[in-house]
């Protein structure tokens, strides 16, 4: 079974050449010599809005293009309400740049947990995972993914899954989240700066749903980072008023690296 793209042509170009050129531009603009992070938190809006912010984190993976072979990808559910975490029985996820295989053994290693279920409808139209796949295809060589959609889950549950899948240098964790939604520019800046400070301080229990739509997966990662004595750094913080929208009603975007 293959999971077909749901937002190609709307959130990002459906034409492979146009998509490659857009990604290439974003990544070149964000080129970095910084060390490769173990995990990143990146936004999931349409590329014209959040692509440059996401690229600031993805550009830091280029040094490990041939070393990262597995990506754990967790994003919030926008269309389907459910408890726990949803995995898929699909063998591949497809984008205009080609197909990506799913690490079936990794999925099975968490599927026995009481809060992890196979819920295909949670994946079918979900953009919070899909928009990251072309970025990963652009910066990495050969890799498999473990796609997980987060429903109503606790930080402890997400943390437990991430701990099981943590691996070594071959494994990258990608958490998908936007920040504040539909405030004016100044209010969004203030809210997102406060949220970023909370994230950097690993205060997973102080994140509010209005702070980040990916509060559930972000909180789980922060809880585990606290346990593993890791640090989080904000590397980009902007909103749609900075990229491609007006400033009356913006959505916030942050990029963070965890080492």
PyMOL commands that set and color helices and strands:
alter all, ss='L'
color gray80, all
select helices_A, chain A and resi 16-29+47-64+104-111+120-124+127-139+155-165+185-200+204-206+215-227+240-243
alter helices_A, ss='H'
color red, helices_A
select strands_A, chain A and resi 2-3+39-42+70-76+85-87+92-95+98-101+116-118+144-150+171-176+181-183+232-239+250-258
alter strands_A, ss='S'
color yellow, strands_A
deselect
rebuild
show_as cartoon
